[in-house]
Amino acid sequence: MTTIVHGGPGDVIAYAWYQIGYRPRESLVLVGLTGSPRRTGPVLRCDLPASRGCVDRWGAALVDPLRRCDVRSVVVLLAVA
């Protein structure tokens, strides 16, 4: 895990893209934060659905792994083209 010290939003975005391995498009990216001080935890990416009607299903699929990793808060990034 990493602690981003004195970082801003750009640092969190750069960290997420680095962990994913590329800059995602049309995706929802969650950066989990654990412990105190806040340390970065899991980074999860999900393609945005073509139909916005299925948001509930993929939202739950992203939240469950974060709960298992003891994530205390989340930074939500929306990557669009």
MIFI-919041 format. One record per residue: residue in one letter; x, y, z of N, C-alpha, C, CB in turn. Coordinates in pm, whole numbers, plus 50000, padded with zeros to 5 digits. Atoms other than C-alpha are relative to their C-alpha. Glycine has a CB too. Layout:
<pts>
AXYZXYZXYZXYZ;...
</pts>
This chain:
<pts>
M500834988350000500005000050000500875012450000499065000050119;T499304987550013500995035849944499265010950076500185003949853;T500614988149943500355067950134500365011849912500465002450148;I499754988250082499965098749918500045011950095498895001949888;V499794989149905501405127050127499955013349925501354998450076;H500114986750058500445162950046499624999249852501315007750016;G500415001550139498915150749724498635006249976499984985449961;G501294994850041496015164749535499284990149913500165013349928;P500775008950086493445150049303500824994149885498815007349945;G499175005050110495995147049022500884988450041500855011249947;D499165011049950498195124749237499194987150016500645003850133;V500855011849985495305101349317499664994149864498705003650077;I500305004750135494365099348949501214993149940499555011849910;A498785006150054497965092448847500274986550065501215009350020;Y499805012649929498215065349113499044989349948499815002050151;A501005009750048494995048648996500364995049860498595006349999;W499665004150138496055048648630501244991050002500255012549910;Y498795008249988499465034548730499654985850048501015006550097;Q500385013049948497865006348931499234991749898499185001750127;I500765007150104495494997648646500924996049885498845008949948;G499065003150108498334998748394499735007749873499964985549971;Y500324991850116496685022448149498945010250042499494991249879;R501034990049970494345052248134498664994749947500355014049936;P501265005850044490825038148125499105010349934499274993750118;R501004991750067488015051847910498634994050028500265001049844;E501375004649976484285049747977499964990050115499404993749872;S499895009049886484975034348318499755007450131501384993550003;L500094995349863484225038748684501194993950073498624996150067;V498825004849929487365036248897499855003750148501335006249940;L500074997749856487335032449276501374997650061498944990950066;V498755001449928490445038249487499644998950148500985012349973;G500325002249860489965023049831501075005950090499854985050028;L499094994549900491515039850135499794992550130499785015450019;T500075008149878492335020050448500795006650111500514985849975;G499204996249885493595027050797500095014950028501354994949984;S499734986349963494845058750955501495001450022499195004250127;P500504991150103496605077050805499464992249881501095009649955;R500625006650114494655069150493501074995049904499045009649927;R499095006250096496615044950279499174994849885500834988450066;T500725005150115495665035149931499864984950012500715003849868;G500295014249998494095001049907499754995149858498774996950090;P500285005450133492574982349616499525010849904498964989050010;V500494991550107491954999949286499174991149909501185007049921;L500925007950080488934986549100499495008149882498834995050084;R500514993350120487774994748748498854991849943501125001849893;C501145006550062484454987048583499595008349879498824998450100;D500494993050118483384995748229498605005350027500004990849876;L501344994449985480385018748226499064992349908499985015349969;P500945007450084477335000048100499395008949893498894993850086;A500664992550107475765010547772498635004650047499884991349871;S501304996749944472435010047953500205003950145499014988149986;R499834995349863472405030548272499064992950096499785015050006;G500975006849915469595008248403500604989150087498944994249916;C499425011149923471984981648538501055004850100500624989849905;V499024994349908473975004748767499994992950135499735014950019;D500095006649870472714987449083500794987150005498554997150035;R499305012950001474144953648982501495001750003499614991949878;W498544998849999477674965048900500485008450115500495005949869;G499604992549882477704989349190500244990750118498935010250036;A499835009849892477214960749435501224991249976498744991350014;A498845008550032479854940149254501315007050034499994996249851;L498794992649964482404967749321500125002250151500025013449929;V499974996949857481444974749682500414987850083498645005150046;D499715012049920481674938749810501504997350015499344988049936;P498565002249980485424934249739500655010650089500714999849864;L499454989449915486144967749908499704997350146499435013649959;R500355003449861484324956750221500904989050053498524995650009;R499145011049956486384924850235501425004550028500014988949896;C498634994949982489604945550221500065010650109500525005849869;D500044990649888488564967150520500225014449954501044996350103;V499914986450052488314998650309499095009050083499615000749849;R500744990549914487205028550521499355011349919500945006050104;S500574989850087486595053650239500484997449859500395014350048;V499735002650142486695054949861500085013249925498914990849939;V499944989250096487785079749598499394994649872501485005349977;V500695004650119485475076549298500455008649882498465000850018;L499554993250122486855085348953499134995449884501504997149972;L500785003250119484755086748638500865003549880498625007849998;A499124997950116486885082048327499164999249874501164989449997;V500754999650124485135092748010500885005249888498755008850016;A499204996150116486425098847662499975014949976499524992949876;
</pts>
